[in-house]
Amino acid sequence: MKDTVLYIVVPVYKDADVIKVTCPMFLDQLFKMRDEGLVSGDSRLLFVDDGSGDDSWDTIKQLCEDNKPYVKGICLSRNRGHQNAVTAGLMEAKDHCDVTITIDDDGQDDIGAMTQMMKEYDNGCEIVYGVRQNRDTDSFMKRFTAQTYYKTLNVLGADVIYNHADYRLVSSRALQEFANFKEVNLFLRGLFPMVGFKSTCVYYDRHERMAGKGHYSISKLFTLAFDGVTSLSVKPIKIITWFGFFVALISFILLIYTLISHFMGNTPQGWASTSCIICFLSGMQMMSIGVIGEYIGKIYLETKQRPRYIISDRCDGEDPKN
């Protein structure tokens, strides 16, 4: 049997009913890889309760009890968001394993792709990205916004893998280096490519949720997208700067034209066009101030150096006290 210890890290937020269904699936995949000699018998499934506030943590503790010693769990002191919950699980696991795989709790990502991920790890890859083959199961609007989102991120300077979310394998070696990234504003799908090391992609088909419903609203997805851009790139500020130069140039040309027209006695009367220009420039100024303010706000949060998460409780299937 191979001695590679794998921890499957699963963030949970108000999904007690979901993990009752998907936990056995994760364990079956773990045991299958163990039997195939891809991972050690010391491999574990680690749930991270993101301050759900419902009975998710009680469910995780029961799963730990029922599946000793293969299921572990940690509970965050409050809801800190998906990215921080994933990070908490990775930092918890990195000193106990050789490799981690992060996956959402809903069973939509193809669990069977973990086998190929482990094979790529055996071939020397430190990071393996799970990438959707297509978005045929998505609505037209969701497919369009997702594709636009990834393309916009790359145009604005954020190095991300197209159609990759947070289903990935990361070795403990890569995690040790990732731990040196101290920023509070996390966007993991953009940070791990910055870690480097040999990497590859594994492609899979996405399924329907096993139970429950998703917690990402349109506003949350928009916020995540905006955080991705502002956390990884200063290109929006550069675009604002170049736009400012462009508007200043056009304004200078119009000023020359207006002065010439005035001295020639042909001063234009168009108050409507003037009003439109003023409104347009005012709107652009407010938007530009908002983008710059977003960056300043992130700087403000980073300088405080607050913890990204606090673990309030743990359950360990190997420890009867929990």
ChimeraX attribute file (.defattr): number of C-alpha atoms within 10 A of each C-alpha:
attribute: neighborCount
match mode: 1-to-1
recipient: residues
	/A:1	11
	/A:2	13
	/A:3	14
	/A:4	18
	/A:5	18
	/A:6	30
	/A:7	28
	/A:8	23
	/A:9	29
	/A:10	25
	/A:11	27
	/A:12	25
	/A:13	22
	/A:14	20
	/A:15	23
	/A:16	21
	/A:17	15
	/A:18	19
	/A:19	25
	/A:20	17
	/A:21	15
	/A:22	20
	/A:23	20
	/A:24	13
	/A:25	15
	/A:26	22
	/A:27	17
	/A:28	14
	/A:29	16
	/A:30	27
	/A:31	19
	/A:32	15
	/A:33	21
	/A:34	21
	/A:35	14
	/A:36	12
	/A:37	14
	/A:38	23
	/A:39	24
	/A:40	20
	/A:41	19
	/A:42	15
	/A:43	25
	/A:44	26
	/A:45	23
	/A:46	26
	/A:47	29
	/A:48	30
	/A:49	33
	/A:50	28
	/A:51	21
	/A:52	20
	/A:53	13
	/A:54	12
	/A:55	12
	/A:56	24
	/A:57	28
	/A:58	12
	/A:59	16
	/A:60	27
	/A:61	22
	/A:62	15
	/A:63	22
	/A:64	24
	/A:65	20
	/A:66	12
	/A:67	17
	/A:68	15
	/A:69	17
	/A:70	22
	/A:71	26
	/A:72	25
	/A:73	24
	/A:74	24
	/A:75	27
	/A:76	21
	/A:77	16
	/A:78	15
	/A:79	17
	/A:80	15
	/A:81	15
	/A:82	20
	/A:83	18
	/A:84	22
	/A:85	28
	/A:86	24
	/A:87	22
	/A:88	23
	/A:89	24
	/A:90	27
	/A:91	15
	/A:92	18
	/A:93	22
	/A:94	21
	/A:95	13
	/A:96	16
	/A:97	18
	/A:98	20
	/A:99	27
	/A:100	28
	/A:101	24
	/A:102	22
	/A:103	24
	/A:104	18
	/A:105	25
	/A:106	24
	/A:107	21
	/A:108	16
	/A:109	22
	/A:110	16
	/A:111	18
	/A:112	16
	/A:113	18
	/A:114	24
	/A:115	18
	/A:116	16
	/A:117	24
	/A:118	22
	/A:119	13
	/A:120	19
	/A:121	21
	/A:122	12
	/A:123	10
	/A:124	13
	/A:125	19
	/A:126	21
	/A:127	29
	/A:128	24
	/A:129	24
	/A:130	29
	/A:131	22
	/A:132	19
	/A:133	13
	/A:134	13
	/A:135	16
	/A:136	10
	/A:137	12
	/A:138	13
	/A:139	9
	/A:140	11
	/A:141	9
	/A:142	13
	/A:143	15
	/A:144	12
	/A:145	13
	/A:146	18
	/A:147	14
	/A:148	11
	/A:149	19
	/A:150	18
	/A:151	14
	/A:152	14
	/A:153	22
	/A:154	15
	/A:155	12
	/A:156	17
	/A:157	15
	/A:158	24
	/A:159	20
	/A:160	21
	/A:161	17
	/A:162	16
	/A:163	17
	/A:164	18
	/A:165	18
	/A:166	19
	/A:167	24
	/A:168	22
	/A:169	30
	/A:170	26
	/A:171	20
	/A:172	22
	/A:173	15
	/A:174	18
	/A:175	23
	/A:176	14
	/A:177	12
	/A:178	20
	/A:179	13
	/A:180	9
	/A:181	12
	/A:182	12
	/A:183	17
	/A:184	19
	/A:185	18
	/A:186	21
	/A:187	21
	/A:188	18
	/A:189	21
	/A:190	19
	/A:191	18
	/A:192	20
	/A:193	17
	/A:194	15
	/A:195	16
	/A:196	13
	/A:197	14
	/A:198	14
	/A:199	16
	/A:200	15
	/A:201	19
	/A:202	20
	/A:203	17
	/A:204	16
	/A:205	16
	/A:206	19
	/A:207	12
	/A:208	11
	/A:209	15
	/A:210	15
	/A:211	17
	/A:212	13
	/A:213	11
	/A:214	11
	/A:215	10
	/A:216	11
	/A:217	9
	/A:218	10
	/A:219	9
	/A:220	11
	/A:221	14
	/A:222	14
	/A:223	11
	/A:224	15
	/A:225	18
	/A:226	15
	/A:227	18
	/A:228	23
	/A:229	22
	/A:230	23
	/A:231	20
	/A:232	20
	/A:233	17
	/A:234	15
	/A:235	15
	/A:236	17
	/A:237	16
	/A:238	12
	/A:239	13
	/A:240	18
	/A:241	13
	/A:242	12
	/A:243	14
	/A:244	16
	/A:245	12
	/A:246	12
	/A:247	13
	/A:248	12
	/A:249	12
	/A:250	11
	/A:251	12
	/A:252	12
	/A:253	11
	/A:254	12
	/A:255	12
	/A:256	11
	/A:257	12
	/A:258	15
	/A:259	13
	/A:260	13
	/A:261	13
	/A:262	12
	/A:263	9
	/A:264	9
	/A:265	9
	/A:266	11
	/A:267	13
	/A:268	9
	/A:269	8
	/A:270	8
	/A:271	9
	/A:272	9
	/A:273	10
	/A:274	11
	/A:275	11
	/A:276	11
	/A:277	12
	/A:278	12
	/A:279	12
	/A:280	11
	/A:281	14
	/A:282	12
	/A:283	12
	/A:284	15
	/A:285	14
	/A:286	11
	/A:287	13
	/A:288	19
	/A:289	13
	/A:290	12
	/A:291	17
	/A:292	16
	/A:293	12
	/A:294	16
	/A:295	17
	/A:296	12
	/A:297	11
	/A:298	16
	/A:299	14
	/A:300	11
	/A:301	14
	/A:302	14
	/A:303	10
	/A:304	9
	/A:305	11
	/A:306	10
	/A:307	9
	/A:308	17
	/A:309	18
	/A:310	15
	/A:311	17
	/A:312	11
	/A:313	13
	/A:314	17
	/A:315	23
	/A:316	19
	/A:317	21
	/A:318	15
	/A:319	12
	/A:320	10
	/A:321	7
	/A:322	12
